[in-house]
Amino acid sequence: MLKPFTISKALPLLVSTALAAVDYPPIPEDLTTPYQQRLAIYGPNAVSVGWNTYEKLNQSCVQYGTSSDQLASQVCSSNSPTYSTSRTYSNVVVLNGLTPATTYYYKIVSTNSTVGQFFSPRTPGDTTPFSLDVVIDLGVFGKDGYTITSNNAKKSIIPSIDPELNHTTIGRLADTIDDYDFIIHPGDFAYADDWYLKPKNLLDGKDAYQAILEQFYDQLAPISGRKPYMAGPGNHEADCTEIPFTSGLCPEGQRNFTAFIHRFDETMPTAFSSMSSNTTAQTLAKKAQGLANPPFWYSFEYGMVHITMIDTETDFPSAPDGPDGSAHLDSGPFGQSGQQLEFLEADLASVDRTVTPWVIVAGHRPWYTTGSGSCEPCQEAFEEMLYKYGVDLGVFGHVHNSQRFLPVHNNTADANGMNDPTAPMYIVAGGAGNIEGLSSVGTKPSYTEFVYAEDYSYSTLRILDANNLQVDFIRSSTGEVLDSSKLYKSHSEQFVVQ
């Protein structure tokens, strides 16, 4: 969300503050050293490995295997792009043919890299219980972000986190690294477009923006390089500034989601081929594959769940970040007219509940929230489709706190509550922590079940079995479970159309 700012506030700071150079991470002697590592579920038997380097690579390679000392397989790519204002180059390879639900070890080929590991995807239909984490609205820690003073904050050592990085959410994700299979993060990474909130950056906006991105993705790498990290767009990815009508002043490379696209477009999947025996479902899934546009909208399957990521920023009528949108960012479109909504309908209609009983849709801006921040154009575009195809859970952020609502449709709570409702359950998980701070609770709709805005937090989704899904909200600094609820769905229909 946007923190109020005026030029009149900035000018005294410019005059009175001694401005220091921006906080770029140091460039290594070995320019092939991998940074900002990120994994993603790319297919039912595939994982993408992405990373950045400080020089263009003629060949980007990853060695991998099921033993840390026998990395017998290797995959390479010759694509190493960059963009204006970036100091780094993005590199991606896809590891195919993986044995499901198996620990793999991998090494990005460089004279200065180490062996990492990941757990390969569970096959769609695998009934093994598992957990995934939801982290949204997460910003950089340090001089360009926010600081944590809680005495309860615990520094993580596994995986290796910078000892000075007393960052509660990333620290908690590190401490619990073996407790979840992957993370979804639908929007708002780093908050680089808030560079102007730190006086030391006011004369170096272009470099400050880029430095914050490098800092943040370096901080995130111990998590995103160990667990698949599924990304979607938020408003803070759109431009170098959210100050109304100023996005045209952003330099080339810092407009229209450029950094987000370069980082994630080759790592996120499109949509999976259907594992249903139903030929209609197979045809619809193939249609969804053709309409998907990662990293903006796409889907994937993992065990008992089908997850669809949507773009609440552009590419639907009156989209907030789109041309003539309310945010005045003039971004997109990234597909043909109607493409995202056509994708969503084909994708949701293809889901065979005998294979993946649970359906989750994740996006950035919510239409159910306490206080302010409700996205009415999003509700108009998406809500009826989520209801029609029986989506079980809607996951959103943008409002900087944690919220849980009863299953609701058309602003009315489902009469069945959490016991086999026809309406989706909705949560907001935007309290992970960033320079703009937490959002106040504000007015609570009658269907509000939980809201927390006292400290940074995130959510864990526990897929218990084909009929029970548990939603926990976790206090980042302590690991305390703030709220726990269980949704029961009978999932008695193979294909849901309501």
N, C-alpha and C positions, 0 to 999 in steps of 0.2 A: 504494500500500500504506500501511498505518497505522504511524506512528512512535509507539512507546510514550510515554505521558504520564500523569502522575498529578497530582491536585490538590495533594498534598504537595510536589511539585516546583514548582508554580506559586506557592504562597503566599509563599515567601521572595522570589521575583522581584517579586511585587506590592509587598512591603514595601520592598525595597532599590532598586528601579529607578525612576528618574524617567520617567514615562510621557509620551510625546509624542503629538500628534494623529496620526490615521491619514493615510496618504499618498494621498489622493484626487488624481487629475489635476486641474489647474485647469479651471474651466468657461469656455469661450470667450465673448467679447463677442457674437459671432454664434452664436446657439443653433441655427441650421440647419446649422452646420459638420458634415460627416460624419466620424465616427470608427468605428474597429473594422470597417473594410470587410472583406467576405468574399464570395467567389465560390463557386459550386458547379455541377457538371454536373447539369442539371435534366432533360435529355432528349437524344435524339440530335442535335437541332438547337437546343438551348436551354441557356442559362446563367442562373442566378439571381444577382442582385446584392443583398447585404444590407449594412446599415450602421446605426449608432446615432447619435442626435442628443440634445441636451440640452433639447429641447422637442418636444412632439407636433406632427407635421406634418399639415396638412389634406390635402396632396397630396405624395407621395414620387415623384420622377421621376428617370429616367436617360436621358440622351441618348447615342447611340452611332452608330458607323459604321466603315467600313474605312479612313478617313483621319482623322488626328488633328485636322485643321482643318476637317472637314466631317462633323459629327455630326448627320446629317440625320434620324435616327429617334429617337423618344422613346416611352417607356413609363412609365406612372404607376400608383400605387396610392393608395388612401385609407386604408389600414390602417397605424396607427402605435401599436402597443400598448406597454404597460409592465407592471410588476408591483410589488407592495409591496416596499419597501426599495431598488428600483432608482432611480438618478438619471437614467437614459436611456430612450429610446424606440427600439424596433426597427422598421426599415423594410426592405421587400423588394419588388423588382420582378423579373419574369422576362422575359428577352430571348428571344423565339421566332423561328423562321424563319432561323436563322443559317446561313451557308454553312459547311460542315464544314472543319475544319483551316485556319482563316483567322485572321489577326491582326485583332482589333477594338479600337477605342478607345472609351472610355466616360467620361462625366462625370456624377457625381451632381449634380443641380441644386441649387445653393446659391450665395449670394454669396461663399462662401469655400470653393471646392473646385477641384481640378485634374483634368487629363485622365489617366486610367489606361489600361491595356491588358490584353488577355487573348487566349489562343489558343482558338478555338472547338473543341468536341469532334470527335474523329475518328469517322466513321461506323462503327457496328458492322460488322465484316467487313473494314475497311481493314487491309491487311497491312503497312503501314509500321511498322518497328520504332520503339519509343519506351520511355521510362523513366518511372517514378513513384516517389515517395519515401514511406517509411513513418516516421511520427513519432508516438510514443506516450509518455505519462507526461511531458509537458512543462510545467514550471512557470514562474512569474513570475521575472524577474530583478530584483535590487535589494534595497532594505531589507526587503521582505516576502518575499523568496525566497532565492536562492543567488547567490553571486558566483564569478567565474572569475578565477584568478590566473595561468593559463598564459601564458608569454611568447609562445607560438606562436599564441595567439588573435588573429585578424585582424578588424578592424572593417570592416564592409561599407559601401560608399557607393552601390551600385546593387542593388536599390532603396534608397531613402533610409532608413537606420536611424539612430536616435538615436546620436550619437557616444559617449555614455556607456554605450551598451548593448553591453557586451563579452560577448555571450551566444553561446556557441559554436555551438549548433545553429541558432538563427535566423540568426546571422551566416553560417554555412555554406550554409544554404538561400538566402540572398541572393546569396552569391558565385557560386552555381551555378544561378541562377534560369533560365538558358536551357537547362539540361541535363535538365530533367524537365518532364513535361506537367501533372501534378497531384500532390496529396498526399492520402494517407488517414491519418486520425488517430482510430483507434477507442478513445477514452477517455482520461480524466485530463488536463484542461486547467486551468492556472493554479494549482491547489492552494490555492484560497481557503479551503477548510475546515481548512487548517493554520495559520490566522491566529494561533492561540494559541501557536505555537512561537516567535513573536517577542514578547518581554516588553512592548514598547511598545504592542502591540495588546490587552493583556489586559483593559483596561477598556472597549474599544470594539469588541467582537466583531462586532456587526451591521454597523457601518460598515467595519471592517477587511476583512471578507469581501467586501463590495461594492467597496471600493477595489482589492483585489487583482484582481478580475475586470476592472475598467476598465483597470488597468495592463497586465495580460497581453494583453488583446485589442487594446490600442493597440500593444503591442510586436509582436504577430503581424501586424498589418494590412498592412505592406509586403509580406508574403508572401501572406497569404490574400486580399488585394485585387488580386493580380497572377496567381496561379495558383489554379485550383479547389481548395478545401480541404474534403474529404469527412469529416464528423464522425460519430462514434458515441459512445455513453455509456460512462463508466467509473465506478468507485466514488466518485471525488472530485467527481462532479457531483451526487451524491445529496442531500446535506444540508450544513448549515453546520458540522457536526462529525462525525467518525467515532468519537469516544469512545463506547464501548458504552453503550447505553441513554440517551443524552443528546439524540438527535435531536429528541425532543419539545419540547426547550427552544429549538429554532431558531425565529426569528420567521417569520411568514408571508412567503413570497417566497424563503425560503432553505431550503425543504424540498422533498423529492420531485421533484428534478431541475428545479425551476421555471426557474432561470436558463438551463439548457441548452435546455429546451424553447423558451423565448422567443427565444433566439438562433438556433436552427437548425431549428425545425419547419417554417418556410415556405421555407427555402433548400434542404433536401435533397429528392431526388426520391422517388417511390414505387417503381415498377419499370417497366422499359421494355417497350413492346409488342414482341412477338417479330418479328424480321425473317426468321424461318424460313418456308419454304413449307409446312411440316408443320402441318396444322390442329390436331393435338393440342397441339403446342408453343405455338401461338397461344392456344389455350384456357387452357393452364396459366399462361402469362405474364399473361393477363388476370385469372386467379384470383389470382395473386401480387400484381398491382396492387391488387386489392380488399382483400387481407389486409395489405399493407405498412403500416407505422406509423412514418413518419419523424418525428424523427431517430433512433428507436430501432432499427428494422429496415427495410431497404429494399435495393434493388439498382440497378445501372446498368451500362451497357456502353460500352466505349471501344475502338475498333479491334479487336484480337484477344482482348480480355479481357472476361469477365463477372465483376463484383465484387459480392459480397453482404455487407452489413454486418449483424451480429447483435448482440443485446443479451444480454450474459452477466450482467447485474445483476438483472434482473427477468423475469417472464413465462415461467417454466418451472418444473417441480417443484423445490423446495428452492433456488430462486434466491437467491444470497447476500445481495442487497440487498432482496429482497422481504419481504412479511409473514412473520414467523417465520424469516427467513433468518439465516444464521450471522453476518452483519455487524450485525444488530440495528438496521437503518436503516428498516425498515417502509415501504419505497417501492413504488410501483406498486400493482396491475398497470396497464399502459397499454393493454392490449387485452383481448379476450374470452378465456375459458379456452382454452388451446391455440392461440391465434391465431398467435403467433410461429412455432411449430413447423409449423403448417399452411402458413404463408407460405414457410418455408424449403424444405419439401418441394416445393411447387408451383413455386417459383422455380428450384430446382436441376434438377428434372425437365424444365423448359421449355428448358434450354440446348441449342441446336443447335451442336455442335462444328464443323460446316462453316462456321458464321458466326463464332462466338467460341470458338476451340479451348481457350483457357485459362480456368479457373474458379478464382477466389480467394475465400475466405471470411475476413472480418476481424472480430474481436471483441476484447474487452479482456482477460478472464481466461483464461489458458492452462490446458490440462490436461497438456501436456508441458512440463516446465521442470526446470532444475537447482535444487538447494536446495529451499526451501519455496515455497509459493504456488500449488500445483496445485489446480485447481478440479474436484473430483470430480463435483459436480452438473452442471457444464457438460459434462464428458465423457459422463456418463450421458445428457444431453439431446441433445447435438449430434453426437458422434463417429460413430455408426453411419450417420447421414444423410450426413455428409461422405464417408464411405467408399462408401456405396451409389451415390451419384451421381458418383463419380469426381472429387471436388474435387482440384485439383492442388496447391494451396498454402493452408495455414492461417496467418494472420497475427495475432499476439496481443502483449500487453504485460503490464502490471501488475507484473511482476518487473523491477526497475530495472537491467537490463543487456541485453546482446545475446546471443542464443543461436540456434544452428541445429542441427536434428536431421535424421537420415536419414528418409526416408519411413517412417511407422510407423502401425500400427493395432493396437488392443487391447494396447498396451504392448509390441509386438513389431515389430522392424524388418522392413521389406519385403525379401524375398530378392533382389529386383532392384536394390536400392539406388537410385541416381539414374538408372538406365537403364530407363525405361519401367515404373515401379512402378505397382501398383494402389492403394496407400495414399497418402494426402496427405503431402507434405512440410510440416513445421511450423517456424516461426521465432517468436522473441520479440524484439521491438524496443522494449524499455521503457527504454532508457538515454539518452533525450534530455536529461534533466537537470531536477531539481526540488529543493525545499527538503529533502526527505527523503533525498537522496543516492542512492548506488548500492547495489545489492544484492550481497552476496557470492555467489561461484559456488556454494558448497555441494556436495553430492553430485551427481555427473554420471551420469545413466542411460547404459547401454551404447550406446545409439544416438545419443549426443551427438557432434556433429561439430565444434562451435565454441562457445565462450563467452568473453565479454569483459566485464570489470567494472572496468577501471582508469581509464577516462575516459568522458566523455559520447559517445554514438554514436547512429546511426540507420541505416536500411537503404534501399537503392535496388534496385528491381525493374526489370530490363531485359527487356522482351518482344522477343526477338530475331527470332523467326519462329513459325510455327504449332507447332513441335516443340521449341524451345529457349527456356528462361527462365533468366536469370542473376540470382542474388541476391548483392548486395554489402552488406557492413557498413562504414560510414564512420566514422572518428574525427572528431568534430565540430570539434575545435580545429585540426586540421591538414589535413583532407581526405584523409588517408591511408586506403587501402583495407585494412581489417583482415582481411577474409575474402571470398573470392569462390568461388561454386559455380555449377554449371550443371545444371539439371534437364532431362532429355530425356523427352518423352512422344510416343508415336506418334500419338495422337488419331485412331485408325483407325475409331472408331465415331461415328456421327452423334449418338446419344443413349446415354449411359452409365447402365446400371443393373447393379450388381454384387451 
